[in-house]
Amino acid sequence: MRFHLWAAAAVMLIAALLRLQPLEWAMLIGACALVLTAELINTAIEKAVDLAMPQFHPLARIAKDAAAGAVLAAAICAALIGLLVLGPRLLALL
């Protein structure tokens, strides 16, 4: 969760420095919110599974892996959105 929060803060700082348009801001904020929401749901699922099944169980592992996979998918989508929105402007600065 800390990594995602730092990444979101970095993206917002870069967006502010680049003076993005409102639609671009909305896309970045939405992408960050999606990742943070997925991370919170992942944490809730992991804690609920740990509470219900303290010992190892294959189905518990599958539930945790699926929740973590959702976070990964959200993070990949957010990175792609970030590249599409920020990439051209950052390349123009070089």
C-alpha positions in Angstrom: 0.0 0.0 0.0 2.8 2.4 0.8 4.4 1.9 -2.6 1.1 2.7 -4.3 0.5 5.8 -2.2 4.0 7.1 -3.0 3.5 6.3 -6.7 0.2 8.2 -6.7 1.8 11.2 -5.0 4.6 11.2 -7.5 2.2 11.1 -10.4 0.1 13.9 -8.9 3.3 16.0 -8.5 4.4 15.4 -12.1 0.9 16.2 -13.3 0.9 19.5 -11.4 4.3 20.4 -12.8 3.2 19.6 -16.3 -0.1 21.6 -15.9 -2.3 19.0 -17.2 -5.8 19.6 -18.6 -8.8 18.7 -16.4 -9.6 15.5 -18.5 -6.0 14.4 -18.1 -6.2 15.0 -14.3 -9.4 13.0 -14.2 -7.8 10.1 -16.0 -4.8 10.0 -13.6 -6.9 10.4 -10.5 -9.2 7.7 -11.7 -6.3 5.3 -12.3 -4.8 6.0 -8.9 -8.1 5.6 -7.2 -8.6 2.3 -9.0 -5.3 0.9 -7.7 -5.8 2.2 -4.2 -9.3 0.7 -4.1 -8.1 -2.6 -5.4 -5.3 -2.6 -2.7 -7.8 -1.9 0.0 -10.1 -4.7 -1.2 -7.1 -7.0 -1.4 -6.2 -6.3 2.2 -9.7 -6.9 3.4 -9.9 -10.2 1.6 -6.5 -11.3 3.0 -7.5 -10.4 6.5 -10.9 -12.1 6.2 -9.4 -15.2 4.8 -6.8 -15.3 7.6 -9.5 -14.9 10.2 -11.7 -17.6 8.7 -8.9 -20.0 7.8 -5.8 -19.5 10.1 -4.2 -22.7 8.8 -3.2 -23.3 5.2 -5.9 -24.2 2.8 -5.6 -24.3 -1.0 -8.8 -22.4 -1.5 -7.6 -19.7 0.9 -4.4 -19.4 -1.2 -6.5 -19.1 -4.4 -8.6 -16.3 -2.9 -5.5 -14.4 -1.8 -3.8 -14.9 -5.2 -6.9 -13.7 -7.1 -7.2 -10.6 -4.9 -3.5 -9.8 -5.4 -3.9 -10.4 -9.1 -6.6 -7.8 -9.2 -4.2 -5.3 -7.7 -1.6 -6.2 -10.3 -4.1 -5.8 -13.1 -5.2 -2.4 -11.8 -1.6 -1.3 -11.4 -0.7 -2.3 -15.0 -3.7 -0.4 -16.3 -2.8 2.6 -14.2 0.8 2.5 -15.5 -0.5 2.4 -19.1 -2.8 5.3 -18.5 0.1 7.2 -16.9 2.3 6.5 -19.9 -0.4 7.6 -22.3 -1.1 10.9 -20.4 2.3 11.8 -19.1 4.6 10.1 -21.7 4.2 12.6 -24.6 4.6 15.6 -22.4 7.7 14.2 -20.6 9.3 13.2 -23.9 8.7 16.8 -25.2 10.7 18.1 -22.3 13.7 16.0 -23.4 
